[in-house]
Amino acid sequence: MDEFDELSITNAVLDRLRGTPDPRLQEVMTSAVRHLHDFVRDVRPTFDEWISAIRFLTRVGQISDDVRQEFILLSDTLGVSMLVDAINHPPSSGVTDTTVLGPFYNEHPPERAQDSDISDGAAGEPLRVDVEIRSADSKLLPNALVDVWQSDSEGFYDAQRPELAEPRLRARFRSDKGAHVRFRTIMPTAYPIPHDGPVGDLLKLTGRHPWRPAHLHFLVAASGYETLVTHLFVRGDKYLESDAVFGVKNSLIHGFTDECDTEGTRCLKYTFKLRPV
């Protein structure tokens, strides 16, 4: 019977992983074990500290459901989501930058017609949006799928409002023959990420705020092109430099003009450019 110390235990675990049938899984698990063991040797936690960590992760799982994904929130606030984004979407000239998906994306938003009002009566400053979908070489992309979603003027997504019978401030459009998507909504506002759970507790313990700068979410998909997941941020927002999930990129900060018609409605115009597969 082998006995293991704090150094030999790592190789013992790695030896047992050598028979993993899936080569990629073996690669991932081998690296995970090495880094996790090195982390434990570096931090040298007490037993009580280790149990506290287990309880924290247990709480993250327990609060997660179909509406709230606390593990995505944890990944976002630790910068892991943006690290994965950076690895998979390196900067490329001529295409729109990506950023985090966030925990409130819905794979089946309601399909809406052009010029629809997706606010459905939500209070807020009116906003008209006109976005254009093009390829990196500026080819128009009609019939692209465009999902949009945002929080309301009080900082809540529809998924956080159980009193709502239908989705609000989210929709799915198809770009028209001119590759445009046009809709009406309300101005986005800065809001705190959900911080009434374990991730919020961790933010407090580390002296961090939970706020995100005002933005609109977009997911843009077209045949033959990589799906784009991104935001458009409101220029001048005070949280642009300290976004709780590290999602801001300079190229995604945009002006929401004061007037775009005779009614004085705010207006957003933008062209998304997609990377070919």
PLY file of the C-alpha trace (Angstrom):
ply
format ascii 1.0
element vertex 277
property float x
property float y
property float z
element edge 276
property int vertex1
property int vertex2
end_header
0.00 0.00 0.00
1.61 3.27 -1.14
1.57 6.18 1.23
1.48 9.68 -0.24
2.88 12.97 0.95
2.08 16.47 -0.24
4.34 16.07 -3.28
3.87 12.45 -4.33
0.06 12.59 -4.23
0.03 14.65 -7.45
1.86 12.04 -9.52
-0.33 9.32 -8.04
-3.47 11.07 -9.31
-1.88 11.75 -12.71
-0.94 8.08 -13.05
-4.59 7.11 -12.67
-5.61 9.53 -15.39
-3.34 7.98 -18.01
-6.01 5.49 -19.03
-8.59 8.17 -19.89
-10.04 7.12 -23.30
-10.68 10.68 -24.52
-7.28 12.37 -25.22
-8.67 15.88 -24.79
-10.30 15.00 -21.47
-7.02 13.49 -20.30
-5.18 16.66 -21.29
-7.67 18.89 -19.49
-7.85 16.78 -16.32
-4.05 16.39 -16.12
-3.60 20.16 -16.28
-6.46 20.76 -13.83
-4.98 18.38 -11.24
-1.50 19.87 -11.57
-2.71 23.44 -11.20
-5.14 22.62 -8.39
-2.50 20.74 -6.40
0.02 23.56 -6.95
-2.60 26.07 -5.79
-3.25 24.10 -2.60
0.48 23.77 -1.89
0.89 27.51 -2.47
-2.03 28.65 -0.30
-1.70 25.84 2.30
-5.32 26.13 3.50
-6.44 24.99 6.90
-9.08 22.27 7.00
-11.70 24.88 7.99
-10.72 27.08 5.06
-11.02 24.17 2.65
-14.45 23.27 3.98
-15.49 26.93 3.61
-14.46 26.78 -0.05
-16.49 23.60 -0.56
-19.51 25.21 1.10
-19.13 28.31 -1.10
-19.15 26.23 -4.30
-22.08 24.22 -2.95
-24.05 27.47 -2.46
-23.17 28.57 -6.00
-24.70 25.35 -7.30
-27.74 25.46 -5.06
-28.78 28.97 -6.13
-28.35 28.21 -9.84
-31.41 27.24 -11.89
-32.93 27.79 -15.34
-33.31 31.52 -14.60
-30.17 32.31 -12.59
-26.74 30.86 -13.43
-24.48 31.67 -10.50
-21.55 29.72 -11.94
-21.54 31.97 -15.03
-21.67 34.94 -12.66
-18.69 33.55 -10.73
-16.79 32.98 -13.98
-17.64 36.53 -15.11
-16.56 38.26 -11.91
-13.26 36.34 -11.74
-12.43 37.36 -15.30
-12.51 33.76 -16.53
-15.31 34.40 -19.01
-13.35 37.21 -20.63
-10.19 35.07 -20.62
-12.03 32.33 -22.52
-13.38 35.00 -24.87
-9.86 36.38 -25.47
-8.47 32.92 -26.23
-11.26 32.06 -28.67
-11.67 35.50 -30.26
-8.29 37.22 -30.65
-8.43 40.77 -32.00
-8.91 40.87 -35.76
-9.01 43.88 -38.01
-12.35 44.53 -39.66
-14.63 42.50 -37.35
-16.67 43.56 -34.33
-15.15 42.69 -30.96
-16.79 40.09 -28.76
-17.52 40.14 -25.05
-19.26 38.01 -22.40
-22.64 36.36 -22.96
-23.78 37.03 -19.40
-26.12 34.96 -17.22
-29.44 36.20 -18.65
-29.34 35.08 -22.26
-32.44 33.16 -23.39
-31.98 30.75 -26.31
-35.61 31.19 -27.36
-36.52 34.88 -27.26
-39.76 36.00 -28.93
-39.43 36.72 -32.65
-40.43 40.26 -33.49
-41.07 42.22 -36.67
-38.94 45.16 -37.79
-39.68 48.43 -35.95
-41.25 46.60 -32.99
-41.16 48.16 -29.54
-39.45 45.54 -27.37
-39.92 47.56 -24.18
-43.59 46.54 -24.10
-44.50 49.40 -21.83
-41.43 49.43 -19.57
-40.67 52.89 -18.22
-37.59 54.63 -19.53
-36.13 57.10 -21.99
-37.17 56.10 -25.53
-34.44 54.77 -27.82
-34.48 53.90 -31.51
-31.97 51.29 -32.68
-30.84 50.76 -36.27
-28.05 48.20 -36.71
-26.57 46.86 -39.92
-25.06 43.39 -40.40
-22.04 43.02 -42.70
-19.12 40.68 -43.28
-15.54 41.67 -42.51
-15.17 42.72 -46.17
-18.36 44.84 -45.90
-20.70 42.45 -47.73
-24.33 42.95 -46.65
-25.78 39.99 -44.71
-29.58 39.87 -45.04
-31.57 37.28 -43.07
-29.03 37.23 -40.24
-30.42 36.23 -36.86
-30.09 39.01 -34.30
-30.98 38.44 -30.63
-31.15 41.51 -28.40
-31.70 41.79 -24.66
-31.23 44.35 -21.91
-32.17 45.31 -18.37
-34.96 47.74 -17.54
-34.54 51.23 -16.12
-34.36 49.80 -12.58
-31.53 47.42 -13.48
-33.50 44.17 -13.73
-33.82 41.69 -16.58
-37.21 40.15 -17.28
-35.98 36.85 -15.82
-35.57 38.65 -12.50
-39.19 39.82 -12.49
-41.44 36.86 -11.68
-44.53 39.05 -12.03
-44.01 39.30 -15.81
-46.08 36.82 -17.80
-44.14 37.40 -21.04
-40.53 38.23 -21.99
-39.73 41.94 -22.03
-36.79 43.92 -23.38
-35.57 40.95 -25.36
-36.35 39.81 -28.88
-35.14 37.99 -31.99
-35.03 39.72 -35.37
-33.99 38.83 -38.90
-32.04 41.43 -40.85
-34.00 42.74 -43.84
-32.96 42.84 -47.50
-30.72 45.79 -46.75
-29.16 43.85 -43.82
-30.71 46.20 -41.22
-32.49 45.48 -37.96
-34.58 48.32 -36.56
-36.48 48.38 -33.29
-37.60 50.64 -30.48
-36.73 50.20 -26.83
-35.58 52.29 -23.83
-32.14 53.59 -22.95
-30.08 51.05 -21.01
-28.86 52.06 -17.57
-26.03 50.91 -15.33
-27.08 48.10 -13.01
-25.63 45.75 -10.38
-25.20 42.09 -11.22
-27.19 39.84 -8.84
-25.30 40.19 -5.58
-27.67 38.62 -3.06
-25.95 35.23 -3.31
-22.50 33.71 -2.82
-20.90 35.68 -5.68
-22.18 38.91 -4.14
-20.75 37.85 -0.78
-17.38 37.24 -2.41
-17.45 40.69 -4.02
-18.11 42.28 -0.63
-15.32 40.31 1.04
-12.87 41.46 -1.62
-13.96 45.10 -1.53
-15.48 45.13 -5.02
-18.69 46.68 -6.33
-21.23 44.68 -8.40
-22.01 47.32 -11.04
-22.00 47.01 -14.83
-22.02 50.02 -17.17
-25.12 50.60 -19.29
-25.24 48.42 -22.42
-27.34 46.51 -24.91
-26.65 42.82 -25.56
-26.47 41.44 -29.10
-26.02 37.95 -30.51
-25.63 37.96 -34.30
-25.56 34.78 -36.39
-25.33 34.30 -40.15
-24.59 31.24 -42.25
-20.88 30.97 -43.09
-19.80 33.31 -40.29
-18.80 33.01 -36.65
-21.61 33.87 -34.25
-20.94 37.23 -32.64
-21.72 37.75 -28.94
-21.19 41.33 -27.87
-22.50 44.46 -26.12
-22.71 48.11 -27.08
-21.84 50.32 -24.09
-23.05 53.88 -23.50
-20.21 56.38 -23.78
-19.66 58.36 -20.59
-20.99 55.74 -18.15
-19.15 55.98 -14.84
-18.61 52.20 -14.59
-16.81 51.74 -17.92
-13.44 51.60 -16.13
-14.58 49.19 -13.41
-17.10 46.82 -14.99
-17.70 44.03 -12.47
-17.27 41.37 -15.18
-14.37 42.99 -17.10
-16.45 43.01 -20.30
-15.77 46.50 -21.68
-13.69 46.96 -24.84
-12.97 50.42 -26.22
-14.34 49.53 -29.65
-17.72 48.69 -28.11
-18.19 52.06 -26.37
-20.58 54.02 -28.52
-22.49 57.26 -28.56
-26.25 57.10 -28.12
-27.09 60.40 -29.82
-29.37 62.92 -28.13
-31.71 63.22 -31.08
-32.47 61.15 -34.15
-35.91 62.53 -35.05
-38.18 65.48 -34.40
-39.41 63.94 -31.14
-35.99 64.14 -29.53
-35.74 60.36 -29.09
-32.27 58.95 -28.40
-30.81 56.93 -31.26
-28.23 54.16 -31.70
-26.79 53.35 -35.13
-24.10 50.72 -35.52
-22.65 48.29 -38.06
-21.72 44.79 -36.91
-19.06 43.00 -38.94
-18.79 39.21 -38.75
-15.75 36.97 -39.13
-16.02 34.24 -41.81
-15.83 30.65 -40.60
0 1
1 2
2 3
3 4
4 5
5 6
6 7
7 8
8 9
9 10
10 11
11 12
12 13
13 14
14 15
15 16
16 17
17 18
18 19
19 20
20 21
21 22
22 23
23 24
24 25
25 26
26 27
27 28
28 29
29 30
30 31
31 32
32 33
33 34
34 35
35 36
36 37
37 38
38 39
39 40
40 41
41 42
42 43
43 44
44 45
45 46
46 47
47 48
48 49
49 50
50 51
51 52
52 53
53 54
54 55
55 56
56 57
57 58
58 59
59 60
60 61
61 62
62 63
63 64
64 65
65 66
66 67
67 68
68 69
69 70
70 71
71 72
72 73
73 74
74 75
75 76
76 77
77 78
78 79
79 80
80 81
81 82
82 83
83 84
84 85
85 86
86 87
87 88
88 89
89 90
90 91
91 92
92 93
93 94
94 95
95 96
96 97
97 98
98 99
99 100
100 101
101 102
102 103
103 104
104 105
105 106
106 107
107 108
108 109
109 110
110 111
111 112
112 113
113 114
114 115
115 116
116 117
117 118
118 119
119 120
120 121
121 122
122 123
123 124
124 125
125 126
126 127
127 128
128 129
129 130
130 131
131 132
132 133
133 134
134 135
135 136
136 137
137 138
138 139
139 140
140 141
141 142
142 143
143 144
144 145
145 146
146 147
147 148
148 149
149 150
150 151
151 152
152 153
153 154
154 155
155 156
156 157
157 158
158 159
159 160
160 161
161 162
162 163
163 164
164 165
165 166
166 167
167 168
168 169
169 170
170 171
171 172
172 173
173 174
174 175
175 176
176 177
177 178
178 179
179 180
180 181
181 182
182 183
183 184
184 185
185 186
186 187
187 188
188 189
189 190
190 191
191 192
192 193
193 194
194 195
195 196
196 197
197 198
198 199
199 200
200 201
201 202
202 203
203 204
204 205
205 206
206 207
207 208
208 209
209 210
210 211
211 212
212 213
213 214
214 215
215 216
216 217
217 218
218 219
219 220
220 221
221 222
222 223
223 224
224 225
225 226
226 227
227 228
228 229
229 230
230 231
231 232
232 233
233 234
234 235
235 236
236 237
237 238
238 239
239 240
240 241
241 242
242 243
243 244
244 245
245 246
246 247
247 248
248 249
249 250
250 251
251 252
252 253
253 254
254 255
255 256
256 257
257 258
258 259
259 260
260 261
261 262
262 263
263 264
264 265
265 266
266 267
267 268
268 269
269 270
270 271
271 272
272 273
273 274
274 275
275 276
